[in-house]
Amino acid sequence: MTAPDHYATLGILQTATINEIKKAYKSKAIATHPDKNGGTKNATFAFQKVLDAYECLSDSCKRKIYDINYKPATPFTSGNSASNSSFGNRSNMWSQPSYAQTNSNYGSSSSTYTTPPDLKAEENRFNERWRSHNLRKVEIDIDRFNLRMAKFKIDSLRGQEKKAKDELEIRKQEWEYKTKRSWLGESLWGKIVVPKAEIAEKEKKDRENYDQISSIRIKLAKLDRETKIMEEKEKEWDRQESSRIRELETLEARKRLRKAAYEAEVKRKADEAKRKAQEEARQAREKAERERLEKLRKAREEEEKCRREKEEERRKEQQKRWEEMMEQERIYQEQVRKTRAADQTRRRQEELRKEREAQLAEEQRQKRNREAATEQERQRKRRDAQARARRNQNPPQHAHTGNVACSHSKFWTKVTITSERCSKCQKIYHSFLFQCPGCEIRACAACRIELRGKPQKA
């Protein structure tokens, strides 16, 4: 026996959310409602199938159990082909699979795992209780359908009751409007007289409405009692279903724990064997590595020995070449030293010769300077004597008795000399001096500025 395809019934995917399920249920319920489809038997069963699908998929626990064994027989389509199933198949589509079937996936992960005997016996007892519980599922489904139909009837009867009450109220208001006048109208024209036939017609319609309301209330009371009984039966079955689901989840958890413990033990043994194999392989690798390293060490020692011997030979050869090179360098340095000593001697002799020549040249220059200074001094004295003689013969207009003063304020001429003393500071100059045009005194630039600043007595 296979479970019905609720997803195909509502036209949704298995991954649909609760909002998508509600939306699909509303559209399918409107499309398959018996009142809309003439109230035929097939239409009623199709509508019940939609209700069953929504009831299963909207409950998370029921949907979880349903999804474990959900295997669509045909590719998913959104059509309504499932709505033509017969009532005989309806009783089979709610028969749940056994606990062993729902949990077959847990045992498939390990081909050697088998359910322990105590859990197997408890599983069989649970399956027996499950089958007896599911036998009542068809009755509960029929009661639920009848409950929904009764609620539809109650809603319809309440609508009829409201309609009858509304008719009574409207008729009452119309009658008051026809039969009542204001006190002024009654004082003028008197009370309104209504024909007896009209009064009888009104009373007849009122009795019909009251009879209809009484009949509806009787039917509503009966339906209320029936719905309460069906609701109690449904609640009782739901409580048993919740208890069964909790027991199922507990059993599943125990099986998962037992299987997890078994798999953990198997994994531990496998890991232990793997570790042992890895340890043996590691020891073999370490032994091979030690042998390889020992061979490599001996080869390196032999190679190092050969390298040291070659290095020693190369060092001795280099030492020999170094000693030869140092001997050649010593001979070369000795030759360079001798050459440098000879060069230094020659340079020293040349420097001494140049010093003597420079000293002789300096002595000759000084001699010439002294002779030139003597000559210049003699010429100065001669010029001074000539100047005094001229001043005595031709005294200037501004001269006066006593000492003659020169202001030295006129432009002094630059006179080129070879060696001569300044008339004021007595320093010897070898290039030029300045001469006053008035008194013809010669002085350096500094003394000229000083003499021009204040008058000088001749």
C-alpha positions as CSV (number, residue, x, y, z in Angstrom):
1,M,0.0,0.0,0.0
2,T,1.4,3.4,-1.0
3,A,0.7,6.7,0.6
4,P,-1.1,9.4,-1.5
5,D,1.0,12.0,-3.2
6,H,-0.2,15.1,-1.2
7,Y,2.2,17.4,-3.1
8,A,0.7,16.4,-6.4
9,T,-2.8,16.8,-4.9
10,L,-2.0,20.4,-4.0
11,G,0.1,21.0,-7.1
12,I,3.3,22.1,-5.2
13,L,6.9,20.9,-4.9
14,Q,8.3,19.0,-2.0
15,T,10.3,22.0,-1.0
16,A,7.3,24.3,-0.7
17,T,7.0,26.5,2.3
18,I,3.9,26.7,4.7
19,N,2.7,29.9,3.0
20,E,2.8,28.2,-0.4
21,I,1.0,25.2,1.0
22,K,-1.8,27.4,2.4
23,K,-2.1,29.3,-0.9
24,A,-2.3,26.1,-2.9
25,Y,-4.9,24.7,-0.4
26,K,-7.2,27.7,-0.8
27,S,-7.1,27.6,-4.6
28,K,-7.7,23.8,-4.6
29,A,-10.4,23.9,-2.0
30,I,-12.4,26.5,-4.0
31,A,-11.9,24.5,-7.2
32,T,-13.0,21.1,-5.7
33,H,-15.7,22.3,-3.3
34,P,-18.8,20.0,-3.5
35,D,-21.2,23.0,-3.7
36,K,-19.4,24.2,-6.8
37,N,-19.2,20.8,-8.5
38,G,-22.8,19.7,-8.0
39,G,-22.3,17.7,-4.8
40,T,-21.4,14.5,-6.6
41,K,-19.6,11.6,-4.8
42,N,-16.4,12.1,-6.8
43,A,-16.4,15.9,-6.1
44,T,-16.8,15.2,-2.4
45,F,-13.9,12.7,-2.3
46,A,-11.7,15.1,-4.3
47,F,-12.4,17.8,-1.8
48,Q,-11.7,15.5,1.1
49,K,-8.4,14.5,-0.6
50,V,-7.4,18.2,-0.7
51,L,-8.4,18.5,3.0
52,D,-6.3,15.5,3.9
53,A,-3.3,16.8,2.0
54,Y,-3.5,20.1,3.7
55,E,-3.9,18.5,7.1
56,C,-0.8,16.3,6.6
57,L,1.5,18.9,5.1
58,S,0.5,21.8,7.4
59,D,1.6,19.8,10.5
60,S,5.4,19.7,10.7
61,C,5.5,16.3,12.5
62,K,3.2,14.6,10.1
63,R,5.0,16.1,7.2
64,K,8.3,14.9,8.5
65,I,7.1,11.3,8.7
66,Y,5.4,11.6,5.3
67,D,8.6,13.0,3.7
68,I,10.6,10.0,4.9
69,N,8.8,7.6,2.6
70,Y,7.7,10.1,0.0
71,K,8.4,8.7,-3.5
72,P,6.4,10.3,-6.3
73,A,5.2,7.5,-8.7
74,T,5.0,9.8,-11.7
75,P,6.7,13.1,-12.5
76,F,5.1,16.1,-10.8
77,T,2.2,17.8,-12.6
78,S,-0.1,20.5,-11.4
79,G,-3.2,19.0,-12.9
80,N,-6.3,17.6,-11.1
81,S,-6.0,14.0,-12.3
82,A,-5.8,12.8,-8.7
83,S,-9.3,14.0,-8.0
84,N,-10.9,11.0,-9.7
85,S,-9.8,8.4,-7.2
86,S,-12.4,6.1,-5.7
87,F,-13.4,5.8,-2.1
88,G,-12.0,2.2,-2.0
89,N,-8.5,3.6,-2.6
90,R,-9.2,6.4,0.0
91,S,-9.0,3.9,2.9
92,N,-5.7,2.6,1.7
93,M,-3.9,5.9,1.1
94,W,-3.9,6.7,4.9
95,S,-2.5,3.3,5.9
96,Q,0.9,4.2,7.2
97,P,4.1,2.1,6.5
98,S,5.6,0.1,9.3
99,Y,8.2,1.4,11.6
100,A,10.8,-0.8,9.9
101,Q,10.1,0.7,6.6
102,T,10.3,4.3,7.9
103,N,13.6,3.6,9.4
104,S,15.2,1.5,6.7
105,N,17.4,4.4,5.7
106,Y,19.1,4.3,9.0
107,G,20.4,0.8,8.5
108,S,21.5,1.3,4.9
109,S,24.5,3.4,6.0
110,S,26.2,0.2,7.4
111,S,25.7,-3.1,5.6
112,T,26.8,-5.1,8.6
113,Y,24.5,-3.4,11.1
114,T,21.4,-5.2,12.4
115,T,18.8,-4.0,14.8
116,P,19.4,-5.4,18.3
117,P,16.8,-8.0,19.5
118,D,15.3,-5.9,22.3
119,L,14.7,-2.9,19.9
120,K,13.4,-5.3,17.2
121,A,10.8,-6.7,19.7
122,E,9.8,-3.2,20.8
123,E,9.6,-2.3,17.1
124,N,7.2,-5.1,16.4
125,R,5.0,-4.2,19.4
126,F,5.0,-0.6,18.2
127,N,4.0,-1.6,14.7
128,E,1.1,-3.7,16.0
129,R,-0.2,-0.7,18.0
130,W,0.3,1.5,15.0
131,R,-1.7,-0.8,12.7
132,S,-4.6,-0.9,15.2
133,H,-4.4,2.9,15.6
134,N,-4.5,3.4,11.8
135,L,-7.6,1.3,11.5
136,R,-9.4,4.1,13.3
137,K,-7.9,6.7,11.0
138,V,-10.5,6.1,8.3
139,E,-13.3,6.6,10.8
140,I,-11.7,9.8,12.1
141,D,-11.3,11.0,8.5
142,I,-15.0,10.4,7.8
143,D,-15.9,12.1,11.1
144,R,-13.7,15.0,10.1
145,F,-15.4,15.3,6.8
146,N,-18.8,15.0,8.4
147,L,-17.7,17.7,10.9
148,R,-16.7,20.0,8.2
149,M,-20.0,19.4,6.4
150,A,-21.9,19.9,9.7
151,K,-20.1,23.2,10.1
152,F,-21.1,24.2,6.6
153,K,-24.7,23.3,7.4
154,I,-24.5,25.3,10.7
155,D,-23.3,28.3,8.8
156,S,-26.1,27.9,6.3
157,L,-28.7,27.5,9.0
158,R,-27.4,30.5,10.8
159,G,-27.7,32.4,7.6
160,Q,-31.3,31.3,7.2
161,E,-32.0,32.2,10.8
162,K,-30.6,35.7,10.3
163,K,-32.6,36.1,7.1
164,A,-35.9,35.1,8.9
165,K,-35.1,37.5,11.7
166,D,-34.3,40.3,9.2
167,E,-37.7,39.6,7.5
168,L,-39.5,39.9,10.9
169,E,-37.7,43.1,11.7
170,I,-38.5,44.6,8.3
171,R,-42.2,43.6,8.5
172,K,-42.4,45.0,12.0
173,Q,-41.0,48.3,10.9
174,E,-43.3,48.4,7.9
175,W,-46.3,47.6,10.1
176,E,-45.4,50.4,12.5
177,Y,-45.1,52.8,9.6
178,K,-48.6,51.8,8.4
179,T,-50.5,51.8,11.7
180,K,-49.0,54.6,13.7
181,R,-49.7,58.3,13.5
182,S,-48.6,61.3,15.5
183,W,-50.8,62.6,18.2
184,L,-51.8,65.5,15.9
185,G,-52.8,63.1,13.2
186,E,-54.8,60.9,15.6
187,S,-56.6,64.0,17.0
188,L,-57.5,65.2,13.5
189,W,-58.3,62.0,11.6
190,G,-58.3,59.3,14.3
191,K,-56.4,56.0,14.4
192,I,-55.6,54.1,11.2
193,V,-57.9,51.1,10.5
194,V,-56.1,48.1,8.9
195,P,-58.1,45.5,7.0
196,K,-58.5,42.2,8.7
197,A,-57.2,40.3,5.6
198,E,-53.9,42.3,5.8
199,I,-53.7,41.6,9.5
200,A,-54.2,37.9,9.0
201,E,-51.6,37.9,6.2
202,K,-49.0,39.6,8.5
203,E,-49.7,37.2,11.3
204,K,-49.4,34.2,8.9
205,K,-46.0,35.4,7.7
206,D,-44.9,36.0,11.2
207,R,-45.8,32.5,12.3
208,E,-44.0,31.1,9.3
209,N,-40.9,33.0,10.3
210,Y,-41.1,32.0,13.9
211,D,-41.7,28.4,13.0
212,Q,-38.7,28.5,10.6
213,I,-36.5,30.1,13.4
214,S,-37.6,27.4,15.9
215,S,-36.9,24.6,13.4
216,I,-33.5,26.1,12.6
217,R,-32.7,26.3,16.3
218,I,-33.6,22.7,16.8
219,K,-31.4,21.7,13.9
220,L,-28.6,23.9,15.2
221,A,-28.8,22.3,18.7
222,K,-28.7,18.8,17.2
223,L,-25.7,19.8,15.0
224,D,-23.9,21.4,17.9
225,R,-24.3,18.2,19.9
226,E,-23.0,16.1,17.0
227,T,-20.1,18.4,16.3
228,K,-19.1,18.4,19.9
229,I,-19.1,14.6,19.9
230,M,-17.0,14.5,16.7
231,E,-14.7,17.1,18.0
232,E,-14.1,15.2,21.2
233,K,-13.4,12.0,19.2
234,E,-11.1,14.0,16.9
235,K,-9.2,15.5,19.9
236,E,-8.9,12.1,21.5
237,W,-7.5,10.6,18.3
238,D,-5.1,13.6,18.0
239,R,-3.9,13.1,21.5
240,Q,-3.3,9.4,20.8
241,E,-1.6,10.4,17.5
242,S,0.7,12.9,19.4
243,S,1.5,10.1,21.9
244,R,2.2,7.7,19.1
245,I,4.5,10.3,17.4
246,R,6.4,10.9,20.6
247,E,6.8,7.2,21.1
248,L,7.9,6.8,17.5
249,E,10.4,9.6,17.9
250,T,11.7,8.1,21.1
251,L,12.1,4.7,19.4
252,E,13.8,6.3,16.4
253,A,16.2,8.2,18.8
254,R,17.1,5.0,20.6
255,K,17.7,3.2,17.3
256,R,19.8,6.1,16.1
257,L,21.8,6.2,19.3
258,R,22.3,2.4,19.2
259,K,23.4,2.6,15.6
260,A,25.6,5.6,16.3
261,A,27.2,3.6,19.2
262,Y,27.7,0.7,16.8
263,E,29.1,2.8,14.1
264,A,31.4,4.6,16.6
265,E,32.7,1.3,17.8
266,V,33.2,0.1,14.2
267,K,34.9,3.4,13.4
268,R,37.0,3.1,16.6
269,K,38.2,-0.3,15.5
270,A,38.8,0.8,12.0
271,D,40.7,3.8,13.3
272,E,42.7,1.6,15.6
273,A,43.5,-0.8,12.7
274,K,44.3,2.2,10.6
275,R,46.6,3.7,13.3
276,K,48.3,0.3,13.7
277,A,48.9,0.1,10.0
278,Q,50.1,3.6,9.9
279,E,52.4,3.0,12.9
280,E,53.8,-0.1,11.2
281,A,54.2,1.9,7.9
282,R,55.8,4.7,9.9
283,Q,58.2,2.4,11.6
284,A,59.1,0.8,8.2
285,R,59.6,4.3,6.7
286,E,61.7,5.3,9.7
287,K,63.9,2.2,9.4
288,A,64.3,2.7,5.7
289,E,65.0,6.4,6.4
290,R,67.6,5.5,9.0
291,E,69.3,3.1,6.6
292,R,69.3,5.7,3.9
293,L,70.6,8.4,6.3
294,E,73.4,6.0,7.4
295,K,74.4,5.3,3.9
296,L,74.2,9.0,3.1
297,R,76.3,9.8,6.2
298,K,79.0,7.3,5.2
299,A,79.0,8.7,1.6
300,R,79.2,12.2,3.0
301,E,82.1,11.3,5.3
302,E,83.9,9.7,2.4
303,E,83.2,12.7,0.3
304,E,84.3,15.0,3.1
305,K,87.5,13.1,3.5
306,C,88.3,13.4,-0.2
307,R,87.3,17.1,-0.1
308,R,89.6,17.7,2.9
309,E,92.5,16.0,1.1
310,K,91.9,18.0,-2.0
311,E,91.5,21.1,0.1
312,E,94.8,20.4,1.9
313,E,96.6,19.9,-1.4
314,R,95.0,23.0,-2.8
315,R,96.0,24.9,0.4
316,K,99.6,23.8,0.2
317,E,99.7,24.8,-3.5
318,Q,98.2,28.2,-2.6
319,Q,100.7,28.6,0.3
320,K,103.6,27.8,-2.1
321,R,102.3,30.3,-4.6
322,W,101.7,32.8,-1.9
323,E,105.2,32.5,-0.6
324,E,106.6,32.9,-4.1
325,M,104.4,35.9,-4.7
326,M,105.4,37.4,-1.3
327,E,109.1,36.9,-2.2
328,Q,108.5,38.6,-5.6
329,E,106.6,41.4,-3.8
330,R,109.5,41.8,-1.3
331,I,112.0,42.1,-4.1
332,Y,109.7,44.5,-5.9
333,Q,109.1,46.6,-2.7
334,E,112.9,46.7,-2.1
335,Q,113.4,48.0,-5.7
336,V,110.6,50.5,-5.2
337,R,112.1,51.6,-1.9
338,K,115.5,52.1,-3.4
339,T,113.9,53.9,-6.4
340,R,111.9,56.1,-4.0
341,A,115.0,56.8,-1.9
342,A,116.9,57.9,-5.0
343,D,114.0,60.0,-6.1
344,Q,113.7,61.6,-2.7
345,T,117.4,62.3,-2.7
346,R,117.2,63.9,-6.1
347,R,114.1,65.8,-5.1
348,R,115.8,67.0,-1.9
349,Q,118.9,68.1,-3.8
350,E,116.6,69.8,-6.4
351,E,114.7,71.5,-3.6
352,L,117.9,72.7,-1.9
353,R,119.1,74.0,-5.2
354,K,115.9,75.8,-5.8
355,E,115.9,77.2,-2.3
356,R,119.4,78.5,-2.8
357,E,118.4,80.0,-6.1
358,A,115.3,81.6,-4.5
359,Q,117.4,82.8,-1.6
360,L,119.9,84.4,-4.0
361,A,117.0,85.9,-6.0
362,E,115.4,87.3,-2.9
363,E,118.7,88.7,-1.7
364,Q,119.2,90.3,-5.1
365,R,115.6,91.6,-5.1
366,Q,116.1,93.0,-1.6
367,K,119.3,94.6,-2.7
368,R,117.6,96.1,-5.7
369,N,114.8,97.3,-3.5
370,R,117.2,98.9,-1.0
371,E,119.1,100.6,-3.9
372,A,115.7,101.7,-5.3
373,A,114.6,102.9,-1.9
374,T,117.9,104.8,-1.5
375,E,117.4,106.3,-4.9
376,Q,113.8,107.2,-4.2
377,E,114.8,108.7,-0.9
378,R,117.5,110.7,-2.5
379,Q,115.0,111.8,-5.2
380,R,112.4,112.6,-2.6
381,K,114.8,114.7,-0.6
382,R,115.8,116.4,-3.8
383,R,112.2,117.0,-4.7
384,D,111.5,118.2,-1.2
385,A,114.4,120.6,-1.4
386,Q,113.3,121.8,-4.8
387,A,109.7,122.2,-3.5
388,R,110.9,124.2,-0.5
389,A,113.1,126.4,-2.8
390,R,110.1,127.0,-5.0
391,R,107.9,127.8,-2.1
392,N,110.4,130.2,-0.7
393,Q,110.8,131.9,-4.1
394,N,107.1,131.9,-5.0
395,P,105.0,131.9,-1.8
396,P,101.3,131.3,-2.4
397,Q,98.7,134.0,-2.2
398,H,97.2,132.5,0.9
399,A,100.5,132.2,2.7
400,H,101.1,134.3,5.8
401,T,104.0,135.0,8.0
402,G,105.3,132.2,10.1
403,N,104.4,128.5,9.2
404,V,102.8,127.8,5.8
405,A,99.9,125.3,5.9
406,C,98.5,123.0,3.1
407,S,95.0,121.8,3.3
408,H,95.7,118.7,1.1
409,S,92.1,119.1,-0.2
410,K,92.9,119.0,-3.9
411,F,92.9,115.9,-6.1
412,W,95.9,113.7,-5.3
413,T,97.6,112.1,-8.3
414,K,98.6,108.4,-8.4
415,V,102.4,107.9,-8.8
416,T,103.9,104.6,-9.8
417,I,107.0,103.6,-7.8
418,T,109.3,100.7,-7.3
419,S,110.1,101.1,-3.6
420,E,109.4,104.1,-1.4
421,R,108.3,105.0,2.1
422,C,105.1,106.7,3.0
423,S,105.8,110.2,4.2
424,K,103.4,109.8,7.2
425,C,103.5,106.1,8.3
426,Q,107.0,105.4,7.0
427,K,105.9,102.0,5.5
428,I,107.7,100.9,2.3
429,Y,105.4,100.4,-0.7
430,H,106.5,98.8,-4.0
431,S,103.7,99.7,-6.4
432,F,102.2,103.2,-6.1
433,L,101.7,106.2,-3.8
434,F,99.4,109.3,-3.9
435,Q,101.0,112.8,-4.2
436,C,99.5,116.1,-3.0
437,P,99.5,118.7,-5.8
438,G,99.9,121.5,-3.2
439,C,102.9,120.4,-1.1
440,E,103.9,117.4,-3.3
441,I,104.0,115.1,-0.3
442,R,103.6,111.3,-1.0
443,A,101.5,109.1,1.1
444,C,99.6,105.8,1.1
445,A,95.8,105.6,0.5
446,A,95.0,105.5,4.3
447,C,97.3,108.3,5.1
448,R,96.0,110.4,2.2
449,I,92.4,110.1,3.6
450,E,93.7,111.1,7.0
451,L,95.7,114.1,5.6
452,R,92.8,115.3,3.5
453,G,90.5,115.2,6.5
454,K,92.5,117.9,8.5
455,P,95.1,120.6,7.4
456,Q,98.8,119.6,7.6
457,K,101.6,122.1,8.4
458,A,104.4,122.1,5.9
